[in-house]
């Protein structure tokens, strides 16, 4: 039985997808493509988020990471931690350089099977990350070369289906950072990336109509679920590691290749 999903419920769905998958290492961009494809196969008509909703969802996840790492953010704003600021600036450069190439990846948006293959690649990286998570270094001990490698890993996530947090945390593992510190670097590095994504959507809003209730719902759901996702991931990394997420990504990738 098919049916259109109401606008506010749409916002709830996309708020959860954005909030959870932005920080869990399972690819938010991939899920924004695969979720509607799966729901369509199930007979549900769920439209992709409008530009206004997309911008607000990014704002919600930005608020989540700013709230969770508020002490680090405060120290950066006060310039109390110049080394961390330098590491974040260095780590952001590869994504800035690579962003203009994002348009060449538009084919992924129309082909869930390509996204599924990228998600399987993410699963392989997460399995590798599960083996590499043996470091003990703190972020304050990181070098500029570490930031370069993590930044290059982040640039890979321009491809839908490749997890930004999965790539960057695994790169941090490879450089000897502890699980919690690798995640800390990954999430702080996400601030400019998420902010840029939200700004791009806001710039595209000129002349569009907005649904205020849907925007408010999307913001709250995205922020709350994003905060919960950060907390959950840190606990899982400290106790179990990447294995549950690797299994999930592999399962979703295989199912998508079979079903879609």
N, C-alpha and C positions, 0 to 999 in steps of 0.2 A: 504494500500500500504506500503510495507516494503522497507527499504533501510539502507545502512550503513552510519553512520554519520562521516564526515571528521574528521581527527585527531585534527586540530585546534579547530573546533567546539566542539569536545569532551572535549578539555581542557577548553573551555569557560563554558560548562555545569558543569563540575566538579569543576571549580573554583568558580562558583556561589553557587553550593551545599555546598562545603566545607566552603567558606567564610561566607555565611549566617547562615548555621546551626551549625557551630562551636560555635557561640556565642549566637544566639537565642535559647531559651530553647525547642528545638524541635528535638534534637539528630542528630548530623552529621553522626555518624556511622550507625544509622538507615536509614537515607535518602540515604546514599551511597549504601544501599542494596535495598531499596524500589523504588528509582527513576528508576534504570534500569529495575526493574521488571514491573513497570507501563508502561514505554516506550516500553518494549518488548510486552506487551499486546496491545499497540497501534500500533504495527507493525514497530517500529523503532529499529534499531540495534545499541545500544550505549554500547560500551565496557567499562568495569570497568577501572579506571585509571591505567596506567602502573606504575611500581615502581618509575621511575624517576619523572613522573607527580605527583604521590602521595607525594613524598618527597618535591617537590617544592610547592605544595598546602599547606602543613603544614608550610613551610617556609613563604608563603604569609600570612597566618593567624597569625603566630608568629610576623611578621613585623607589622601587624595591631595592635595587642595588645601592642607591645612595643612602637609604635608611639602614641597610644591614651593615655597610662599611662606613658609617657616618664619622667614626673617629679618624679613619684614614683620609676620608674626603676633607674633613675639617683641617687636618694637618697639611694637606696639599693646597687648600685654599689659602692658608696662612703662610705657605712656603716654609713650613717647619721641617719638611722632609724632601730636600732638593734632589737627593739621589733617587727616591721613588718616583718623583715627577719626571726626572730624566729617563728612567727606565720605561715609564709609560709613554713618553713622547717617542722614544726610539721604537717601542713595540707597535705604535700606531702607524708609523710611516709606511710599512708594506701594504697595509689595507688601504691607505689613502692613495698610494700609487696604483694599486690594482682595481680600485673602485670603478674607474672609467670603463674597465673591461666587462663590468656587470651586464651591460646591454647585450654582449655577445653570448650570454648564457640564458637568454630569454627562451630558447627552445626547451629548457628544462621545465619551465612553467606549463608547457603544453604536453609534456610527456612524463607521466608518473613513473613509467618504467625506468627512465634515466635517473629519476630521483631515488628509486628503489636501489639501483646499482650504487649510487653515491652513498646511500645509507648503509649498504653492505660494506663499502670501503670504511665508513665510520666505525662499523662494528669491528673490523680487523684492527683498526688503530686502537680502539678501546681494549681489545684483547691484549695488544702489545702494551698498552698503558697499565693493564693489570699486572704485567710482569715487571714493568719499569718502576713501579711505585715503591722504591726502597730508599729514596733520598731523605736527608735530614736537614738540608740547608734552609735557612730563612730567606725571605725575599730581600731583606736588607743586606744579605751577603751576595746577592745576584750581581752579575757583571753585565756590561753593555752587550756583549756577545750573546748572553742568555736572552736578553730582551729582543735581539734581532731574530733569533730562532723562533721564539714564541710569537713574534709579530708575523713572521713568514707563515707560521702555522695558522694564525688567525686569517690571513689573506686567503687561504684555501677554502675557508667557510663561505666565500662569495658564491660557491657552487651549492645550489639547493640540495639538501640531503647530507651535506658534510657539516658536522657539528662544530661550531666555533669553540664552545667550552671543551669539547672532547679533544680537539686538535691542540688547543693552547695548554690545557692541563697536562696532556701527554708530553708535549714539548718541554714543559716545566719539569716533569719527571725525568726526562732524558738529560736535563741539565742539573739534576741532583736536588731539586727542591722537594720538600716534604709534600705529601698530599694536600694538607690544609693550606700551605703557603703557595703551592702551584695553583690551587683554586682561587686563592686571594688575588694573585696576580691576574689570573684569567678574568675574574669578575670586575676588578678595577679597570682592566684594559677594555672591558665591554662598555664602560661609561661613554667614551667618545663615539664608539661604533653605534650604540643604541640611540644616542642623542642625534647623531647624523641621520640615522634611518627615520627618526621621528620628524626631523626638520625637513627632509626631502618630501615626506608625505604632506606636511603642513604647507609647503610651498605649492604643492599641486592642488590645494583646496580652493583656490580662487574661483568664486562663482558657484561652488557646489552647495547643495542643501545639507543640513545636518539634522540628525535625530538626537536631541538633547538627552532623553532618557537612555537611549542606547549608548551614547558616549559616556555618560556617567557610570552606567553598569559596567561597560568595558574597562574603564579606568580602574574601578575598584577591584574587579575580578582579576585583572592583569597584575595589579600591584600586590594584592594579597597572595595570589597563587605564585607570583614570582618570588616574593619573600620566603614563602614556604618551600619553594623549590631550592633556593640557595641553602636554607637550613638543612633540608633533607639530604642534599648532595654532600654537604660537608660531613654529616654524620655517617653516611654510607661510605664515603671515601676513607674515613678514619677507621671504620670497622671491617668493611668488606672489600672496598675498592671498586673498580670499574666493571667487574664481571656481570652484575645484574643488568647494567645498561647495555653492555656488549651483546648479551643474549637477547635483550629486547630489540635492539636495533637490527640484529641479524634476523630475528623472527619476522619483524615488520617488513624488512626488505624482501625476504623470501615470499611471504604471503602476497605482497604487492606485485611481485613479478608473476605470480601464479594467477591472481584474481583480476588484476587491472589490465 
